[in-house]
Amino acid sequence: MPARSIIKKTITVDKKYIFDLEIYPRLISWEIYPKDNQAALYAFSNKDKLNKLIEDEHVFEKKDPHANTTI
C-alpha cells in the first residue's frame, strides 16, 4: 500500500498508555501498536473501550448537532 494512504498518529489513553495508530482510509480500518508492555496489557484488558475511543475520536467524523439534514 502506498504511504499516502496511511494516516499515522501517536495517541495517549488515560494519560499514561501510549499507542501508535495507523488508519487506512480506503479500507475504513485501523491498527493499533502499543509502545510498551503496560500499554499492551491495557489494550488486552480494555479492547472494547479502546476500539470505541479510536472510532469516536480518530477514525470517523464527528456529527455536527446543528447541521441541517432535512431535504
Buried (B, 14 or more C-beta within 10 A) or exposed (E): EEEEEBEEEEBEBEEEBBBBBEBBEEEEEBEBEBEEEEBBEBBEEBEEEBBEBBEEEBBEEEEEEEEEEEE
